């Protein structure tokens, strides 16, 4: 019990036993204790108070307590006392501190009862009132200098506080200091209007608790249930819970519906074979400086595969190495939002392995189990670089924007390909003058042959060669078309469709029968394609035969062609050149024709680029909206912070990227600033240069600089497209931009910002108080932690006692280091040993704590 610190347990504050006259037990005498405890166990009651009517039986109580302890059940001693108050007396459940009122085989409870029932007979009758009113009863109890508290029994029924006392009496009693100090709750409050009236009369609220008021063992646990959150099976722990009843008492079972780390185990290194159990709520690592608190935080971070921030990155990496040492391993047990359990194992230097409850590796991401965990190491809260606000918000919404990253990469690739097409087209268009010049030269040379009358003599060979080229071109095109069709046959889409042809539906079977027919029809096209490919293959073979045929004819005419060439004897004219010139002429005409047609396509490519750029911006806007929605939630959830966001607003980041990308262009800082203000990002700059003839940019730079910019864009456009102008986020803390606050105030704002999130299972911060003052820690941070911890697991490493004590830390891990090994001791703030550790470590020891308390009290009295 309590291995994970404070727990919610079922409590029954009104139990009777065989020692009570009203209680009936017909079982074996020696079985009573076992039967009683067994029923408590079956009802899952982990805390009970024995409150017999005006009576306390030490022997019976000791037997029950001893047996209950073996079942991890805490029993406290008490009595149901009828005091002389109101119309018919009221029943009070007095709960005694065991260690004060019971000493071995002797006790002082009956001495108290004898005193308040002095001269009264039949006191064990439930309706017999003692001779003291409530004030007198408390005065008598206080005279023993022993601890106790009072719960008002069945307040709406006969002898109940509300039933027997009028509003005036309740107002009078509840104003008394002794009442406020000792009356800590009401049992069996049922009627909402009456309970509201009771609170109005009192002027403050007390918790409502439950008790079965059992008269037999079978009645144990009957009626409504109540739950209490304690971290130690002790009287003091119960008092702490009742005094913090808003957070520690409930009339319904509390369940944790968020993912959280259950335990951290280390194998090897300085914490070999140590396992730390964690609470789903607030966990505080305490210890002197250098004790190893940060090592444990960093080991958890490492296991969860969370990268350290750039602040002290090397130190945080080395801390893990020093803790685990070679071959060391961190094993984390955790639960997801749906109550399923997992393990994450990670050996130093290896990747994490995620296992399910059966020990099988499941290959999912850690984020799919532990939703958006947040980590902030030492100095992270005070480390502020340009754009840190966006980085911080990205940690919170990263899961929601992850899909945008892949889409943006695809869109940038598409834009890059289109720009590449445009550059290739421009390069080809730039060759047109040369191609046309070459064609004029070739035609001039051909004209010389024609003027000498050689064209007709050599035309037969030239025509045959042209026919061969045309047939060869047909053969190659047919073959390429056949390959394209063959690729269709191996299409993944066709394969996947084939696998889906037998799908069935339990909801709309008739619809899926019709769907299957259509899928089969599409798949059947494969056979038609195979037939078409067969026909094309046949034609390809036929064309190849034609090619061989014309080559044979040309070969047979070689002697005839040679004879013609021998007959030609004109100085400076080689008959072989004519055929080459005619081939070249034909080739140049085709190239010019192709480039001219492609030039007509330039407008289409430019339109595609504009459309893709718009798609890219729409994608960025959708991502921006996710951030904006998150900011609106943050602004709504608290009043200290106000966030705003500007689309592509971080011009400082854009300027830095411009400066880095255009090195050597001799552009100065002012011009970079002008460029960043004129263009939203690199994509807009590239479009201006490529599509708008540098209409904007040319007004900002010299011709030489523009030439260099164009050169760099042409060489690096793919990389430049990846550079984004980040959205700009401004955080205001109490109305003033965070950058204008002190380091401590900035850190306070960031912690509040972090704590205001709703979608994070885990928030882990190493020494948040380093940059915070105590007033901020209590007034803002601790209050927010207490509000959020039922829904979020917190793990803090801290030197500040306010965090575990005022934050009511469910689990405290006291860390110590002796040069060879780091050791831990765990327990909640309810635990006496942990309380001593907190005082020793965080307050300088008991003596220092007492002196400081004494001085504070003197100051207060003055």
C-alpha positions in Angstrom: 0.0 0.0 0.0 1.2 3.5 -0.8 4.1 2.3 -2.9 3.3 5.0 -5.4 2.8 7.6 -2.7 -0.6 9.0 -2.0 -3.6 6.9 -3.1 -7.4 7.3 -3.2 -8.9 4.6 -0.9 -12.4 3.9 0.3 -13.0 5.0 3.9 -15.8 4.1 6.3 -15.8 6.6 9.2 -18.7 5.0 11.1 -18.1 1.4 12.0 -19.7 -0.5 14.9 -18.4 -3.8 16.3 -19.5 -6.6 18.5 -18.6 -4.5 21.5 -21.5 -2.2 20.8 -24.9 -3.2 22.3 -26.7 -2.4 19.0 -24.4 -4.8 17.0 -25.5 -8.4 16.3 -23.1 -11.2 15.5 -24.1 -14.9 15.5 -20.9 -16.5 14.2 -18.2 -18.3 16.1 -16.7 -16.1 18.8 -13.1 -16.7 17.7 -14.1 -16.0 14.0 -15.4 -12.5 14.7 -12.1 -10.6 14.0 -11.4 -12.6 10.8 -15.0 -12.3 9.5 -15.0 -8.5 10.2 -11.8 -7.8 8.4 -12.7 -10.1 5.6 -15.9 -8.1 5.0 -13.8 -4.8 5.0 -11.6 -6.4 2.4 -14.5 -7.5 0.2 -15.9 -4.0 0.3 -12.5 -2.7 -0.6 -12.5 -0.5 2.6 -8.9 0.5 3.2 -9.6 2.9 6.1 -12.1 2.4 8.9 -12.9 4.1 12.2 -14.3 2.0 15.0 -17.0 4.2 16.6 -19.1 2.3 19.1 -21.8 4.1 21.1 -20.2 5.8 24.1 -17.8 2.9 24.4 -14.3 1.8 23.5 -13.0 -1.8 23.8 -9.2 -1.8 23.7 -8.8 -5.6 23.4 -11.2 -5.9 20.5 -9.7 -2.9 18.8 -6.2 -4.2 19.0 -7.2 -7.6 17.6 -9.1 -5.9 14.7 -6.2 -3.5 14.0 -3.6 -6.2 14.0 -5.6 -8.4 11.6 -6.5 -5.5 9.4 -2.9 -4.3 9.1 -2.0 -7.7 7.5 -4.6 -6.9 4.7 -3.2 -3.3 4.2 -6.3 -1.9 6.0 -5.9 1.0 8.5 -8.2 1.1 11.5 -8.4 4.1 13.8 -9.9 4.2 17.3 -13.0 6.3 18.0 -16.4 6.5 19.7 -19.8 7.7 18.7 -20.6 10.1 21.5 -24.0 11.6 22.3 -23.4 15.1 23.5 -25.9 17.4 25.2 -26.5 19.9 22.4 -29.6 20.9 20.5 -33.1 19.6 21.0 -32.3 15.9 21.5 -28.5 15.8 21.7 -26.2 15.2 18.8 -24.1 12.2 17.9 -20.4 13.0 17.3 -17.8 10.6 15.8 -14.7 11.3 17.8 -11.5 9.9 16.1 -8.5 9.5 18.4 -4.8 9.5 17.5 -3.8 6.0 18.3 -0.3 6.9 19.5 -1.5 9.5 21.9 -4.5 7.8 23.5 -3.3 4.2 23.5 -0.1 3.0 25.1 0.4 -0.7 24.7 -2.3 -2.4 26.8 -3.5 0.8 28.4 -5.5 3.6 27.0 -7.0 7.0 28.0 -10.2 6.9 25.9 -12.3 5.2 28.6 -10.9 7.7 31.2 -12.3 10.5 29.0 -15.7 8.6 28.6 -15.9 8.1 32.4 -15.4 11.8 32.9 -18.1 13.0 30.5 -20.6 10.3 31.7 -19.9 10.9 35.3 -23.0 10.1 37.3 -24.9 8.8 34.2 -25.9 5.1 34.0 -26.5 3.0 30.9 -24.1 5.1 28.9 -23.7 2.3 26.2 -27.3 3.0 25.1 -27.0 5.0 21.8 -29.5 7.6 23.1 -27.8 8.2 26.4 -26.3 11.7 26.4 -23.2 12.6 28.2 -23.2 15.5 30.7 -21.3 17.8 28.4 -22.4 20.0 25.5 -20.2 20.2 22.5 -18.0 23.0 23.9 -17.6 21.1 27.2 -16.8 17.9 25.4 -14.0 19.5 23.4 -12.7 21.3 26.5 -12.5 17.9 28.3 -10.8 16.3 25.3 -8.3 19.2 25.1 -7.4 18.8 28.7 -5.7 15.5 27.9 -3.3 17.2 25.5 -3.8 14.5 23.0 -4.8 14.7 19.3 -8.3 13.9 18.0 -10.9 15.3 15.6 -14.7 15.1 15.4 -17.1 14.2 12.6 -20.8 14.9 13.0 -22.7 11.7 12.5 -25.8 11.3 10.3 -26.4 15.0 10.3 -29.9 15.0 8.8 -31.3 12.2 10.9 -32.3 12.0 14.6 -29.5 13.1 16.8 -27.8 14.6 13.8 -26.1 18.1 13.9 -28.4 19.6 11.3 -31.6 17.9 12.6 -31.2 18.9 16.2 -29.6 22.4 15.9 -31.3 25.5 14.6 -29.6 28.0 12.3 -28.7 30.4 15.1 -27.0 27.7 17.1 -25.1 26.4 14.1 -23.9 29.9 13.3 -22.8 30.4 16.9 -21.0 27.1 17.2 -19.2 27.3 13.8 -17.7 30.7 14.7 -15.9 29.2 17.7 -12.1 28.6 17.2 -12.4 25.2 18.9 -15.2 24.2 16.5 -13.1 25.2 13.5 -10.1 23.4 14.8 -11.7 20.1 15.8 -14.9 19.5 13.8 -13.6 18.4 10.4 -16.6 16.8 8.6 -20.2 15.8 8.3 -21.5 12.2 7.7 -24.4 11.3 5.6 -25.4 14.7 4.1 -28.1 13.9 1.6 -30.3 16.8 0.7 -28.5 19.4 -1.4 -30.6 22.4 -0.3 -30.0 21.5 3.4 -26.3 21.1 2.8 -26.2 24.5 1.1 -28.1 26.0 4.0 -25.7 24.5 6.4 -22.7 25.9 4.5 -24.5 29.3 4.4 -25.0 29.3 8.2 -21.4 28.3 8.9 -19.8 30.6 6.4 -17.4 27.9 5.3 -17.4 24.4 3.9 -16.6 21.1 5.5 -16.3 17.8 3.7 -19.1 15.3 3.6 -18.0 11.8 4.4 -19.8 8.4 4.6 -19.9 5.5 7.1 -22.0 2.4 7.0 -23.2 2.7 10.7 -23.3 -1.1 10.6 -25.2 -3.1 13.1 -24.0 -6.4 11.7 -21.0 -7.6 9.7 -23.2 -7.9 6.6 -24.0 -4.2 6.8 -20.3 -3.2 6.6 -20.0 -1.0 3.5 -23.7 -0.6 2.9 -25.0 2.7 1.6 -23.1 5.4 -0.2 -19.3 5.3 -0.4 -16.7 7.9 0.5 -13.0 8.1 -0.6 -10.0 9.8 1.0 -6.6 10.4 -0.5 -3.8 9.6 1.9 -0.2 8.6 1.7 0.2 6.9 5.0 -2.0 4.7 7.1 -2.0 7.1 10.0 -4.2 9.5 12.0 -2.1 12.5 10.8 -2.5 11.6 7.1 -6.3 11.5 7.6 -6.3 14.9 9.3 -4.3 16.3 6.4 -6.7 14.9 3.9 -9.8 16.3 5.7 -8.3 19.7 6.1 -7.5 19.7 2.3 -10.9 18.2 1.6 -11.4 19.9 -1.8 -8.4 17.9 -3.1 -8.4 14.9 -0.8 -12.0 13.7 -0.2 -14.6 12.5 -2.5 -18.0 10.7 -2.5 -17.1 8.8 -5.7 -14.1 6.7 -6.7 -11.4 8.7 -8.4 -9.8 7.2 -11.5 -6.9 8.4 -13.6 -7.8 8.6 -17.2 -4.5 10.0 -18.5 -1.4 8.2 -19.5 1.4 8.2 -16.9 4.6 6.6 -16.0 4.1 3.9 -13.3 7.8 3.2 -12.5 11.3 3.8 -13.6 13.9 0.9 -13.2 17.6 1.2 -13.9 19.8 -1.7 -14.7 23.6 -1.2 -14.4 25.5 2.0 -13.6 25.1 4.1 -10.4 21.5 3.0 -9.8 21.8 -0.7 -10.6 18.6 -2.7 -9.7 16.7 0.3 -8.3 13.1 0.8 -9.1 11.2 4.1 -8.4 7.4 3.9 -8.3 5.7 7.1 -9.4 2.3 8.7 -8.7 0.0 9.6 -11.6 0.0 13.1 -10.1 2.9 15.2 -8.6 6.3 13.5 -8.1 9.0 15.6 -6.4 12.7 14.6 -6.6 14.5 16.2 -3.7 18.1 16.1 -2.6 21.1 18.3 -2.1 23.0 19.7 -5.1 24.8 17.0 -6.9 22.7 14.2 -5.3 21.5 12.8 -8.7 18.0 14.4 -9.1 18.8 15.7 -12.6 20.3 12.3 -13.5 17.0 10.6 -12.9 15.1 13.3 -14.9 17.5 13.0 -17.8 17.3 9.1 -17.7 13.5 9.3 -18.1 13.9 11.8 -20.9 16.4 9.5 -22.6 14.1 6.5 -22.3 11.2 8.5 -23.8 13.5 9.4 -26.7 13.1 13.1 -26.1 16.0 15.3 -27.3 17.7 17.6 -24.8 17.3 21.3 -25.6 20.3 23.2 -27.0 20.8 24.8 -23.5 23.5 22.6 -21.9 22.9 19.8 -24.4 26.3 18.2 -23.9 25.9 18.3 -20.1 22.5 16.6 -20.3 23.8 13.9 -22.6 26.8 13.2 -20.4 24.6 13.0 -17.3 22.8 10.0 -18.8 26.1 8.3 -19.8 27.5 8.8 -16.3 24.4 7.4 -14.7 23.9 4.3 -16.8 27.5 3.6 -17.8 28.3 1.1 -20.6 25.5 -1.4 -21.1 23.2 0.4 -18.7 19.5 0.3 -19.3 16.4 2.3 -18.3 13.0 0.4 -18.1 9.8 2.4 -17.8 6.4 0.9 -17.0 3.6 3.1 -18.1 -0.1 3.3 -18.8 -1.9 5.0 -21.7 -5.1 7.0 -21.8 -7.1 3.8 -22.1 -5.7 2.0 -19.1 -3.4 -0.4 -21.1 0.1 -1.1 -19.8 3.4 -1.0 -21.6 7.1 -1.1 -21.1 9.8 1.0 -22.7 13.3 -0.4 -22.6 16.3 1.5 -23.7 20.0 0.5 -23.4 22.5 3.3 -23.5 23.4 4.0 -27.1 20.5 1.9 -28.5 17.0 2.8 -29.7 14.0 2.4 -27.4 11.9 -0.8 -27.6 8.2 -0.6 -26.7 6.6 -3.8 -25.4 2.9 -4.6 -24.6 1.6 -6.4 -21.6 2.6 -9.7 -23.1 6.2 -8.6 -23.6 5.8 -8.4 -27.4 7.5 -5.5 -29.2 4.7 -3.6 -31.0 6.6 -1.0 -33.1 4.6 2.1 -32.2 5.8 5.5 -31.3 6.1 6.6 -27.7 3.7 9.5 -28.4 1.0 7.0 -29.3 1.2 5.7 -25.7 2.2 8.7 -23.7 0.4 11.7 -25.2 2.7 14.7 -25.9 5.1 14.5 -22.9 6.9 17.7 -22.2 10.4 18.0 -20.8 12.3 21.1 -19.6 15.8 20.6 -18.3 18.0 22.9 -16.2 18.2 26.4 -17.7 15.6 25.6 -20.4 13.1 28.0 -18.9 15.6 30.9 -18.9 17.1 30.1 -22.3 15.5 32.5 -24.8 16.6 32.5 -28.5 14.7 34.0 -31.4 11.6 32.0 -32.0 11.7 30.1 -28.7 7.9 30.9 -28.2 7.1 28.9 -31.4 9.4 26.1 -30.4 7.6 25.9 -27.0 4.2 25.9 -28.6 5.4 23.3 -31.1 6.1 21.0 -28.2 2.5 21.3 -27.2 0.8 21.0 -30.6 3.5 18.9 -32.3 1.2 15.9 -32.5 -1.5 17.9 -34.2 0.8 19.5 -36.8 2.9 16.4 -37.6 0.8 15.5 -40.7 1.5 19.0 -42.1 5.2 18.4 -42.1 4.9 15.5 -44.6 2.4 17.4 -46.8 4.8 20.4 -46.8 7.7 18.3 -47.9 5.6 16.9 -50.8 4.4 20.3 -51.8 8.0 21.7 -51.7 9.1 18.7 -53.9 6.3 19.4 -56.3 7.2 23.1 -56.4 10.9 22.2 -56.9 10.1 19.9 -59.9 8.0 22.6 -61.5 10.7 25.2 -61.1 13.2 22.7 -62.5 11.0 22.3 -65.5 10.9 26.0 -65.9 14.7 26.4 -65.7 15.2 23.5 -68.2 12.7 25.2 -70.6 14.4 28.6 -70.2 17.8 26.9 -70.9 16.4 25.3 -74.0 14.7 28.5 -75.2 18.0 30.3 -74.7 19.5 27.8 -77.3 17.0 28.8 -80.0 19.2 31.5 -81.5 22.1 29.1 -81.8 20.0 26.4 -83.2 18.6 28.7 -85.9 22.1 30.0 -86.7 23.3 26.4 -87.0 20.4 25.6 -89.3 21.2 28.6 -91.5 24.8 27.4 -91.8 23.7 23.9 -92.7 21.3 25.2 -95.3 24.0 27.4 -96.9 26.3 24.4 -97.3 23.5 22.3 -98.7 22.8 25.1 -101.2 26.4 24.9 -102.5 25.8 21.2 -103.3 22.5 22.1 -105.0 24.1 24.9 -107.1 26.7 22.3 -108.4 23.9 20.0 -109.4 24.9 17.3 -106.9 21.7 17.3 -104.9 19.8 15.2 -107.4 22.7 12.7 -107.8 23.0 12.2 -104.0 19.3 12.5 -103.2 18.6 8.7 -103.5 21.0 7.8 -100.7 19.8 10.7 -98.6 16.2 9.7 -99.0 16.9 6.1 -98.1 18.8 7.2 -95.0 15.8 9.4 -94.0 13.4 6.5 -94.5 15.6 4.3 -92.3 15.6 7.0 -89.5 11.8 7.3 -89.7 11.3 3.5 -89.5 13.8 3.3 -86.6 11.9 6.2 -84.8 8.6 4.3 -85.2 10.2 1.1 -83.8 11.6 2.9 -80.8 8.2 4.7 -80.0 6.3 1.4 -80.3 8.7 -0.3 -78.0 8.5 2.6 -75.4 4.7 2.4 -75.5 4.8 -1.4 -74.9 7.0 -0.8 -71.8 4.6 1.8 -70.4 1.7 -0.7 -70.8 3.8 -3.4 -69.1 4.4 -1.1 -66.2 0.6 -0.7 -65.8 0.4 -4.5 -65.4 2.7 -4.4 -62.4 0.9 -1.3 -60.8 0.5 -1.5 -57.1 -2.9 -0.1 -57.4 -4.0 -2.9 -59.7 -2.5 -5.5 -57.2 -4.3 -3.8 -54.3 -7.6 -3.7 -56.1 -7.3 -7.4 -56.9 -6.9 -8.1 -53.1 -10.0 -6.0 -52.3 -12.2 -7.8 -54.8 -13.5 -10.3 -52.2 -14.4 -7.7 -49.5 -17.6 -8.2 -47.6 -19.7 -6.0 -45.3 -21.8 -7.0 -42.3 -23.8 -3.8 -42.6 -24.4 -3.3 -46.3 -23.7 -6.7 -47.9 -25.7 -6.0 -51.1 -23.8 -2.8 -51.7 -20.5 -4.7 -51.4 -21.6 -7.4 -53.9 -22.1 -4.7 -56.4 -18.8 -3.1 -55.4 -17.0 -6.4 -55.9 -18.4 -6.7 -59.5 -17.0 -3.2 -60.3 -13.6 -4.1 -58.8 -13.6 -7.3 -60.8 -14.4 -5.4 -64.0 -11.4 -3.1 -63.4 -9.1 -6.0 -62.6 -10.3 -7.8 -65.8 -8.8 -5.0 -67.8 -5.5 -6.6 -66.9 -6.3 -9.4 -69.4 -7.3 -6.9 -72.0 -4.0 -5.1 -71.4 -2.1 -8.3 -71.9 -3.9 -8.9 -75.2 -3.1 -5.3 -76.3 0.5 -5.7 -75.3 0.6 -8.9 -77.3 -0.7 -7.1 -80.4 1.8 -4.3 -79.9 4.6 -6.7 -79.5 3.6 -8.4 -82.7 3.6 -5.0 -84.5 6.9 -4.1 -82.9 8.4 -7.3 -84.3 6.9 -6.5 -87.7 8.3 -2.9 -87.7 11.7 -4.3 -86.7 11.5 -6.6 -89.8 10.8 -3.5 -91.9 13.8 -1.8 -90.4 16.0 -4.8 -91.2 14.5 -4.8 -94.7 15.3 -1.2 -95.5 18.8 -1.7 -94.1 19.2 -4.6 -96.4 18.1 -2.5 -99.4 20.5 0.3 -98.4 23.3 -2.3 -98.1 22.6 -3.6 -101.5 22.8 -0.1 -103.0 26.1 0.7 -101.4 28.1 0.1 -104.6 25.7 2.2 -106.6 26.1 5.1 -104.1 29.8 4.7 -104.1 30.0 4.8 -107.9 28.0 8.1 -108.0 30.4 9.6 -105.4 33.4 8.5 -107.5 32.0 10.2 -110.6 31.8 13.5 -108.7 35.1 15.3 -108.9 34.6 18.9 -107.7 37.4 20.5 -105.7 36.6 21.3 -102.0 33.3 19.3 -102.1 33.1 15.9 -100.3 30.1 13.9 -101.5 29.9 12.2 -98.0 29.3 15.6 -96.4 26.0 16.1 -98.2 24.3 13.1 -96.5 25.6 14.3 -93.1 24.3 17.8 -93.8 20.9 16.6 -94.7 20.7 14.5 -91.5 21.9 17.5 -89.5 19.3 19.7 -91.2 16.5 17.3 -90.3 17.7 17.1 -86.7 17.9 20.9 -86.2 14.5 21.4 -87.7 13.0 18.9 -85.2 14.8 20.5 -82.3 13.7 24.0 -83.2 10.2 22.7 -83.6 10.2 21.0 -80.2 11.7 24.0 -78.3 9.2 26.3 -80.0 6.3 24.1 -78.9 7.8 23.9 -75.4 8.1 27.7 -75.3 4.4 27.9 -75.8 4.1 25.6 -72.7 6.0 28.1 -70.5 2.7 29.9 -69.4 1.3 26.5 -68.3 4.3 25.7 -66.1 4.2 29.2 -64.6 0.5 28.8 -63.8 1.3 25.4 -62.2 4.0 27.1 -60.1 1.5 29.8 -58.9 -1.1 27.2 -58.1 1.3 25.0 -56.2 2.6 28.0 -54.3 -1.0 28.8 -53.3 -1.5 25.2 -52.2 1.6 25.5 -50.1 0.4 28.7 -48.5 -3.0 27.2 -47.8 -1.3 24.3 -46.1 0.8 26.7 -43.9 -2.4 28.6 -43.1 -4.1 25.4 -41.9 -1.1 24.7 -39.7 -1.2 28.3 -38.5 -4.9 27.8 -37.5 -3.9 24.8 -35.3 -1.5 27.1 -33.4 -4.1 29.9 -33.3 -6.8 27.5 -31.9 -4.3 26.3 -29.2 -3.5 29.9 -28.3 -7.1 30.8 -27.9 -7.5 27.8 -25.5 -4.5 29.0 -23.5 -5.8 32.5 -23.3 -9.2 31.3 -22.2 -7.8 28.9 -19.5 -5.9 31.6 -17.4 -5.6 35.3 -16.9 -1.9 35.9 -16.4 -0.7 35.1 -20.0 -1.9 36.5 -23.3 -0.6 34.9 -26.5 -0.8 36.2 -30.1 0.4 34.8 -33.4 1.4 36.4 -36.7 1.5 34.3 -39.9 5.1 34.1 -41.3 5.8 36.9 -38.8 9.3 36.0 -37.7 11.2 38.3 -40.1 14.4 38.1 -38.0 14.6 34.3 -38.8 14.0 35.1 -42.5 16.7 37.8 -42.5 19.2 35.4 -40.9 18.4 32.7 -43.5 18.8 35.3 -46.3 22.1 36.4 -45.0 23.3 32.8 -44.8 22.0 31.8 -48.2 23.2 34.8 -50.2 26.8 35.0 -48.9 29.0 36.6 -51.5 26.3 38.7 -53.0 27.5 41.9 -51.2 24.0 42.6 -49.9 24.0 44.6 -46.7 21.9 44.1 -43.5 19.5 46.9 -44.4 18.8 45.4 -47.8 18.2 42.0 -46.3 15.7 43.7 -44.0 14.0 45.3 -47.0 13.9 42.0 -48.8 12.4 40.2 -45.8 9.7 42.9 -45.5 8.9 42.9 -49.2 8.6 39.0 -49.5 6.8 36.7 -47.0 9.4 33.9 -47.5 11.9 32.3 -49.9 9.1 30.8 -52.1 7.7 34.3 -52.7 11.2 35.7 -53.5 11.9 32.8 -56.0 8.5 33.4 -57.7 9.2 37.1 -58.0 12.6 36.4 -59.6 11.4 33.6 -61.9 7.9 34.7 -62.9 7.7 38.4 -62.3 11.1 39.4 -63.9 12.3 40.4 -60.4 9.7 43.2 -60.3 9.9 43.7 -56.6 13.5 42.5 -55.9 15.1 44.6 -58.6 14.0 47.8 -56.8 15.9 46.6 -53.6 19.3 45.5 -55.0 21.8 46.5 -57.7 22.0 44.7 -61.0 25.2 42.9 -59.9 23.5 41.8 -56.7 20.4 40.7 -58.6 22.5 38.6 -61.0 24.1 36.9 -58.0 20.7 36.3 -56.4 19.5 34.7 -59.6 22.6 32.5 -59.8 22.2 31.3 -56.2 18.5 30.7 -56.6 19.1 28.6 -59.8 21.7 26.5 -58.0 19.9 26.1 -54.7 16.2 26.6 -55.2 15.3 23.1 -53.7 17.1 23.9 -50.5 15.8 27.5 -50.3 12.2 26.2 -50.6 12.7 24.2 -47.4 13.5 27.3 -45.4 10.3 28.6 -43.8 9.6 32.0 -42.4 8.3 30.9 -39.0 5.1 32.1 -37.5 5.8 34.8 -34.8 4.3 34.2 -31.4 4.3 36.9 -28.7 3.7 36.0 -25.1 2.6 38.7 -22.7 2.8 38.2 -19.0 0.6 40.5 -16.9 0.1 42.7 -20.0 3.9 43.1 -20.8 5.8 41.2 -23.5 7.7 38.4 -22.0 11.0 39.6 -23.5 10.8 42.8 -21.4 10.4 40.9 -18.1 13.3 39.7 -15.8 14.6 36.2 -16.2 12.5 35.1 -13.1 9.3 36.6 -14.5 10.0 35.1 -17.9 10.4 31.7 -16.3 7.2 32.2 -14.3 5.3 33.0 -17.5 6.7 30.0 -19.3 5.9 27.6 -16.4 2.3 29.0 -16.3 2.2 28.6 -20.1 3.2 24.9 -19.8 0.8 24.2 -16.9 -2.2 25.6 -18.8 -2.0 22.8 -21.4 -4.8 20.2 -21.5 -3.3 17.6 -23.9 -0.1 16.5 -22.2 0.1 13.3 -20.2 3.4 14.2 -18.6 5.2 17.4 -17.7 8.7 17.0 -16.5 10.8 20.0 -15.2 14.2 20.0 -13.7 14.5 22.6 -10.9 11.8 25.1 -12.1 12.6 27.3 -9.0 16.1 28.2 -10.2 14.6 31.2 -11.9 11.5 31.7 -9.8 10.9 33.5 -6.5 8.9 31.9 -3.7 6.0 34.2 -4.0 5.5 33.3 -7.7 6.0 29.6 -6.9 3.1 29.6 -4.4 0.8 32.2 -5.8 0.8 31.0 -9.4 2.8 27.8 -10.0 1.7 25.6 -7.0 -1.9 26.6 -7.3 -1.9 25.7 -11.0 -0.1 22.4 -10.3 -2.7 21.4 -7.7 -5.5 22.2 -10.1 -3.9 20.3 -13.0 -2.3 17.2 -11.3 -5.4 15.0 -11.3 -5.2 15.1 -15.1 -1.4 15.4 -15.7 1.6 13.6 -14.3 4.2 16.0 -13.0 7.8 15.1 -12.3 9.8 17.9 -10.7 13.4 17.9 -9.5 13.5 20.7 -6.9 15.4 22.3 -4.0 12.3 24.3 -3.0 10.3 22.9 -0.1 7.2 24.8 -1.3 6.8 22.5 -4.3 6.5 19.1 -2.4 4.9 20.6 0.8 2.4 23.2 -0.5 2.0 21.3 -3.8 1.0 18.3 -1.6 3.3 16.0 -3.5 1.8 12.5 -3.9 5.2 10.9 -4.3 8.5 12.3 -3.0 11.8 10.7 -4.1 14.6 11.7 -1.7 17.9 11.2 -3.7 21.4 10.9 -2.2 24.8 10.1 -3.7 27.9 8.6 -2.1 30.4 8.9 -5.0 29.7 5.3 -6.1 25.9 4.9 -6.0 22.8 7.0 -6.2 20.2 5.9 -3.7 16.5 6.8 -3.4 13.8 6.8 -0.7 10.2 7.3 -1.6 6.9 8.2 0.1 4.3 10.8 0.1 4.4 14.1 2.1 2.1 12.3 4.7 5.0 9.9 5.5 6.9 10.8 8.6 10.3 9.6 7.2 9.8 11.7 4.1 8.7 14.7 6.2 12.0 14.4 8.1 13.9 14.2 4.7 12.2 17.3 3.5 13.1 19.2 6.7 16.7 18.0 6.6 17.3 18.5 2.9 15.2 21.6 2.1 15.0 23.4 5.4 18.5 22.9 6.8 17.4 20.4 9.5 14.9 20.4 12.3 16.7 22.9 14.4 17.0 25.5 11.6 13.4 24.9 10.7 12.2 25.4 14.3 14.2 28.6 14.7 12.9 30.0 11.5 9.3 29.1 12.5 9.9 30.7 15.9 11.2 33.9 14.3 8.3 34.0 11.8 5.8 33.7 14.7 7.5 36.5 16.5 7.3 38.7 13.4 3.7 37.8 13.0 2.9 38.7 16.7 4.6 42.0 16.4 
